[in-house]
């Protein structure tokens, strides 16, 4: 039986909870001293471990997955693992504000992917929003370059992580037509974790020897931004349209930057604030007034 929500207020409350949850990811990564690939790997494996009790309930759906579907899940999971690896690495070089604001370019990259892969074209509002958002992103990168070369490296890593997660979402857009949120998420998290495990083996990154504090952070990453963030948004797709759910990415840099200011003492520069407004305004125009249609 599908879960139900009694009223609109409940949906909006869960939506806000998801935004706050994903915003904590950057804080936990900043607090951790472990290699980012190890953080991401355990974040995903622990999440799946928490989901194991429900495996039996979905056993029939798992058994009906075709080789093609498993292949798509593998590619989606690999893209998600790459996203976590690149984005977490970006936080070692740049601020939470810069890294998370650049993540708001995600809907625009997804739009471009939809154009080339699904033959969907954009209207004028989407193109204007894209131009404004990219201008803000470039402003942040140029500003960070004047501060330090490493900050620019962090911006580039964050942008590459957006491309990776966009690929993950484009595949998920098709996969969610055939699979439940549970099966999709469980498989994708597993494949992403395996990808990161292989990376750690090749790179010689240890799987153990972490302090209790580090294990606690791994658990928090699995519980808060993954289960109550990423998983929750996929679940909400049954009650909200995809464009509305994707708007959550606009709230993350705002909440994450405030958390970083309070918990990490990271100051917000004037350029970050202005550029952030540009990016958020551009993506808002893109989502609010944009409309995709079939390409002739």
C-alpha positions as CSV (number, residue, x, y, z in Angstrom):
1,X,0.0,0.0,0.0
2,X,1.3,3.4,-1.0
3,X,2.0,5.9,1.8
4,X,-0.4,8.8,2.0
5,X,-0.2,12.4,3.3
6,X,-3.3,13.9,4.8
7,X,-2.9,17.5,3.8
8,X,-0.8,20.0,2.0
9,X,0.7,21.3,5.3
10,X,2.3,17.8,5.9
11,X,3.8,17.8,2.4
12,X,5.3,21.3,2.9
13,X,6.6,20.4,6.3
14,X,8.4,17.3,5.0
15,X,9.8,19.3,2.1
16,X,11.3,21.9,4.4
17,X,12.7,19.1,6.6
18,X,14.4,17.7,3.6
19,X,16.1,21.0,2.7
20,X,17.4,21.5,6.3
21,X,18.6,17.8,6.3
22,X,20.7,18.0,3.1
23,X,22.2,21.4,4.3
24,X,23.9,19.6,7.1
25,X,26.0,17.5,4.8
26,X,28.6,20.2,4.2
27,X,29.0,20.8,7.9
28,X,29.6,17.1,8.7
29,X,32.1,16.8,5.9
30,X,34.0,19.9,7.2
31,X,34.1,18.4,10.7
32,X,35.5,15.1,9.6
33,X,39.2,14.4,9.3
34,X,38.8,11.3,7.1
35,X,39.5,11.1,3.4
36,X,36.5,12.3,1.5
37,X,36.2,9.0,-0.5
38,X,36.0,7.1,2.8
39,X,33.4,9.5,4.2
40,X,31.2,9.1,1.1
41,X,31.6,5.3,1.0
42,X,30.5,4.8,4.6
43,X,27.7,7.4,4.2
44,X,26.2,5.2,1.5
45,X,26.9,1.8,3.0
46,X,25.5,2.8,6.4
47,X,22.4,4.2,4.7
48,X,21.8,0.9,2.9
49,X,22.4,-0.9,6.2
50,X,19.7,1.1,7.8
51,X,17.4,0.2,4.9
52,X,18.0,-3.6,5.1
53,X,15.0,-4.3,7.4
54,X,12.7,-3.5,4.5
55,X,14.4,-5.7,1.9
56,X,12.0,-8.6,2.4
57,X,9.0,-6.4,1.7
58,X,10.4,-5.5,-1.8
59,X,11.9,-8.9,-2.6
60,X,9.5,-9.5,-5.6
61,X,10.4,-6.1,-7.2
62,X,14.1,-6.8,-6.8
63,X,13.7,-10.2,-8.5
64,X,12.0,-8.7,-11.5
65,X,14.8,-6.2,-12.3
66,X,16.1,-6.8,-15.8
67,X,19.8,-6.7,-16.9
68,X,19.1,-3.4,-18.6
69,X,17.6,-1.9,-15.5
70,X,20.4,-3.2,-13.4
71,X,22.8,-1.6,-15.9
72,X,21.1,1.8,-15.6
73,X,21.1,1.5,-11.8
74,X,24.8,0.8,-11.9
75,X,25.5,3.8,-14.1
76,X,23.3,6.0,-11.9
77,X,25.0,4.8,-8.7
78,X,28.5,5.3,-10.2
79,X,27.5,8.9,-11.1
80,X,26.2,9.5,-7.6
81,X,29.4,8.1,-6.1
82,X,31.4,10.4,-8.3
83,X,29.2,13.3,-7.3
84,X,29.9,12.7,-3.6
85,X,33.6,12.2,-4.2
86,X,34.0,15.5,-6.1
87,X,31.7,17.6,-4.0
88,X,33.1,16.5,-0.7
89,X,36.6,17.1,-2.1
90,X,35.6,20.7,-3.0
91,X,34.8,21.4,0.6
92,X,38.5,20.9,1.4
93,X,39.4,23.8,-0.9
94,X,36.6,26.3,-0.8
95,X,33.9,27.6,1.5
96,X,30.6,25.9,2.2
97,X,28.8,29.0,0.7
98,X,30.7,28.8,-2.7
99,X,30.5,25.1,-3.0
100,X,26.7,24.8,-2.2
101,X,25.7,27.8,-4.3
102,X,27.4,26.3,-7.3
103,X,25.2,23.2,-6.7
104,X,22.2,25.3,-7.6
105,X,23.2,25.0,-11.2
106,X,21.9,21.4,-11.1
107,X,18.5,22.1,-12.6
108,X,20.1,23.8,-15.6
109,X,22.5,21.0,-16.3
110,X,19.5,18.6,-16.1
111,X,17.7,20.8,-18.6
112,X,20.6,20.6,-21.0
113,X,20.7,16.8,-20.5
114,X,17.0,16.6,-21.2
115,X,17.4,18.5,-24.4
116,X,20.1,16.2,-25.8
117,X,18.9,12.9,-24.4
118,X,15.1,13.2,-24.3
119,X,14.5,15.7,-27.1
120,X,13.0,18.3,-24.8
121,X,13.5,21.9,-25.7
122,X,13.5,25.0,-23.4
123,X,11.6,28.2,-23.6
124,X,13.0,31.7,-23.4
125,X,12.6,32.0,-19.6
126,X,14.7,28.9,-19.1
127,X,17.5,30.3,-21.3
128,X,17.4,33.6,-19.5
129,X,17.5,31.9,-16.1
130,X,20.4,29.7,-17.2
131,X,22.4,32.8,-18.4
132,X,21.9,34.7,-15.1
133,X,22.8,31.6,-13.0
134,X,25.9,30.9,-14.9
135,X,27.0,34.5,-14.6
136,X,26.7,34.2,-10.8
137,X,28.7,31.0,-10.8
138,X,31.5,32.5,-12.9
139,X,31.6,35.5,-10.5
140,X,32.1,33.2,-7.5
141,X,34.9,31.4,-9.4
142,X,36.7,34.6,-10.4
143,X,36.3,36.0,-6.9
144,X,37.7,32.8,-5.3
145,X,40.6,32.9,-7.8
146,X,41.6,36.3,-6.4
147,X,41.5,34.9,-2.9
148,X,43.5,31.7,-3.7
149,X,44.1,29.2,-6.4
150,X,42.9,26.4,-4.1
151,X,39.4,28.1,-3.8
152,X,39.1,28.0,-7.6
153,X,40.0,24.3,-7.5
154,X,37.2,23.8,-5.0
155,X,34.7,25.6,-7.3
156,X,35.7,23.5,-10.3
157,X,35.3,20.3,-8.3
158,X,31.9,21.4,-7.1
159,X,30.8,22.2,-10.7
160,X,32.0,18.8,-11.9
161,X,30.0,17.2,-9.1
162,X,26.9,19.0,-10.4
163,X,27.5,17.3,-13.8
164,X,27.8,13.9,-12.1
165,X,24.7,14.3,-10.0
166,X,22.7,15.6,-13.0
167,X,23.6,12.4,-14.9
168,X,22.4,10.5,-11.8
169,X,19.1,12.4,-11.9
170,X,18.5,12.0,-15.6
171,X,18.8,8.3,-15.3
172,X,16.7,8.3,-12.2
173,X,14.0,10.2,-14.1
174,X,13.5,7.2,-16.3
175,X,14.1,4.5,-13.6
176,X,11.5,5.9,-11.2
177,X,8.9,5.1,-13.9
178,X,9.6,1.4,-13.4
179,X,10.9,1.1,-9.8
180,X,9.8,2.2,-6.3
181,X,11.8,4.8,-4.4
182,X,13.1,2.1,-2.0
183,X,14.4,-0.2,-4.7
184,X,15.9,2.6,-6.7
185,X,17.6,4.2,-3.8
186,X,18.8,1.0,-2.3
187,X,20.4,-0.2,-5.5
188,X,21.9,3.2,-6.4
189,X,23.4,3.7,-2.9
190,X,24.9,0.2,-3.1
191,X,26.5,0.7,-6.5
192,X,27.8,4.2,-5.5
193,X,29.3,2.7,-2.3
194,X,31.0,-0.1,-4.3
195,X,32.4,2.4,-6.8
196,X,33.9,4.4,-3.9
197,X,35.2,1.2,-2.2
198,X,37.0,0.3,-5.4
199,X,38.4,3.8,-5.6
200,X,39.7,3.5,-2.0
201,X,41.3,0.2,-2.6
202,X,43.1,1.5,-5.7
203,X,44.1,4.7,-3.9
204,X,45.3,2.8,-0.8
205,X,42.9,4.6,1.5
206,X,42.3,2.6,4.7
207,X,38.9,1.1,5.5
208,X,39.4,1.2,9.3
209,X,41.3,2.9,12.1
210,X,38.8,5.7,12.5
211,X,37.9,7.2,15.8
212,X,34.5,7.0,17.4
213,X,33.9,10.6,16.5
214,X,34.5,9.8,12.8
215,X,32.1,6.9,12.9
216,X,29.6,9.1,14.5
217,X,29.9,11.6,11.6
218,X,29.5,8.8,9.1
219,X,26.3,7.8,10.8
220,X,25.0,11.3,10.9
221,X,25.7,11.7,7.2
222,X,23.7,8.6,6.5
223,X,20.8,9.5,8.8
224,X,20.3,13.2,8.2
225,X,21.3,14.4,4.6
226,X,20.9,11.0,3.0
227,X,17.8,9.3,4.5
228,X,16.0,12.5,5.5
229,X,17.3,14.4,2.5
230,X,18.0,12.6,-0.7
231,X,15.7,9.6,0.0
232,X,12.9,11.8,1.3
233,X,12.9,13.9,-1.9
234,X,12.7,10.9,-4.1
235,X,9.8,9.7,-1.9
236,X,8.0,13.1,-2.3
237,X,8.0,12.7,-6.1
238,X,4.8,10.8,-5.6
239,X,3.1,13.8,-4.1
240,X,4.9,16.8,-5.8
241,X,6.0,17.4,-9.4
242,X,9.6,17.0,-10.2
243,X,10.2,20.8,-10.8
244,X,8.8,21.6,-7.3
245,X,11.1,19.0,-5.7
246,X,14.1,20.3,-7.6
247,X,13.6,23.7,-6.1
248,X,14.9,22.3,-2.8
249,X,18.4,22.9,-4.3
250,X,17.7,26.7,-3.9
251,X,17.3,26.4,-0.2
252,X,20.4,24.4,0.5
253,X,23.1,27.1,0.0
254,X,21.1,29.5,2.2
255,X,20.7,27.1,5.1
256,X,24.2,25.6,4.6
257,X,25.8,29.0,4.6
258,X,24.0,30.0,7.8
259,X,25.0,26.8,9.4
260,X,28.6,27.3,8.3
261,X,28.6,30.8,9.7
262,X,27.3,29.6,13.0
263,X,29.1,26.3,13.4
264,X,32.3,26.8,11.3
265,X,32.8,30.6,11.7
266,X,33.0,30.9,7.9
267,X,32.3,34.5,6.9
268,X,30.2,35.4,3.9
269,X,31.9,37.8,1.5
270,X,30.0,40.5,-0.4
271,X,30.8,38.8,-3.7
272,X,29.5,35.4,-2.4
273,X,26.2,37.1,-1.3
274,X,25.7,39.0,-4.6
275,X,26.7,36.1,-6.8
276,X,24.6,33.7,-4.7
277,X,21.6,36.0,-5.3
278,X,22.3,35.9,-9.1
279,X,22.4,32.1,-9.1
280,X,19.3,31.6,-7.0
281,X,17.4,34.2,-9.0
282,X,18.5,32.6,-12.3
283,X,17.5,29.1,-11.2
284,X,14.2,30.4,-9.7
285,X,13.3,32.0,-13.1
286,X,14.3,28.8,-14.8
287,X,12.1,26.7,-12.6
288,X,9.2,29.1,-12.1
289,X,8.6,30.2,-15.7
290,X,10.4,27.5,-17.6
291,X,8.5,24.9,-19.6
292,X,9.9,22.0,-21.5
293,X,8.3,20.8,-24.7
294,X,9.0,18.1,-27.2
295,X,11.7,19.0,-29.7
296,X,10.5,18.9,-33.3
